[in-house]
Amino acid sequence: MAQNEAPTIDVKLFVDKDKKKVLFAESDKEFVDVLFSFLTLPLGTIVRILGKQSQMGCLDEVYKSVEDLSTDFSKPRPARRCF
């Protein structure tokens, strides 16, 4: 990789274009860990305090998606309790 190039992350998305929703996303473990780590920040607390209507719709939706995620699709970890 050249010095001027930023690192890249490969993410495959399966999108329902009619409903404008992501149905499935695939990436490496590091990306998923980083994505979930965002939800362990106080942002998750803010979403809960504001009654899941934080005026940041995308954040509310990501939080709800993780909250509703079946444990069949994630490894049990202590950080999951933070969600």
C-alpha positions in Angstrom: 0.0 0.0 0.0 1.4 3.4 -0.9 1.9 6.0 1.8 -0.9 8.2 0.5 -3.5 5.5 0.3 -6.0 5.2 3.2 -6.7 1.6 4.4 -9.9 0.1 3.0 -12.5 -2.1 4.5 -14.5 -4.5 2.3 -18.2 -4.7 3.2 -20.8 -6.6 1.1 -24.3 -5.4 1.4 -27.5 -7.1 0.3 -30.1 -4.3 -0.2 -33.8 -4.4 -0.7 -34.0 -1.5 -3.1 -37.8 -1.3 -3.0 -37.9 -0.9 0.8 -34.5 0.9 0.9 -33.2 -1.4 3.7 -30.0 -3.4 4.2 -31.0 -7.1 4.5 -27.6 -8.5 5.2 -24.0 -7.2 5.6 -20.8 -9.2 5.5 -17.3 -8.0 6.5 -14.4 -9.2 8.5 -14.3 -9.6 12.3 -12.3 -6.4 12.9 -14.9 -4.2 11.2 -17.8 -5.9 13.0 -16.0 -5.4 16.4 -15.4 -1.7 15.6 -19.0 -1.2 14.6 -20.4 -2.9 17.7 -17.9 -1.0 19.9 -19.6 2.3 18.8 -22.7 1.0 20.6 -20.8 0.6 23.9 -20.1 4.3 23.9 -22.6 6.5 25.8 -24.5 6.9 22.5 -26.5 3.8 23.5 -27.3 5.4 26.8 -28.4 8.6 25.0 -30.7 6.6 22.7 -32.3 4.9 25.7 -32.7 8.1 27.7 -34.4 9.9 24.8 -36.8 7.1 24.4 -35.3 5.8 21.2 -36.3 9.1 19.5 -32.9 10.9 19.5 -33.5 12.8 16.3 -30.6 10.8 14.9 -32.7 8.2 13.0 -29.9 6.2 11.7 -28.4 5.8 15.2 -31.8 4.8 16.6 -32.2 2.2 13.9 -28.7 0.7 14.3 -29.3 0.5 18.1 -32.7 -1.2 17.6 -31.3 -3.6 15.1 -28.5 -4.7 17.5 -31.0 -4.8 20.4 -33.3 -7.1 18.4 -30.4 -9.3 17.1 -30.8 -12.9 18.1 -28.0 -14.4 20.1 -27.8 -17.0 17.4 -26.1 -14.4 15.2 -23.6 -13.1 17.7 -21.0 -14.5 20.1 -22.0 -14.0 23.7 -19.7 -11.4 25.1 -19.8 -9.2 28.2 -20.0 -6.1 26.0 -23.4 -7.2 24.7 -25.0 -6.3 28.0 -24.0 -2.7 27.3 -26.5 -2.6 24.3 
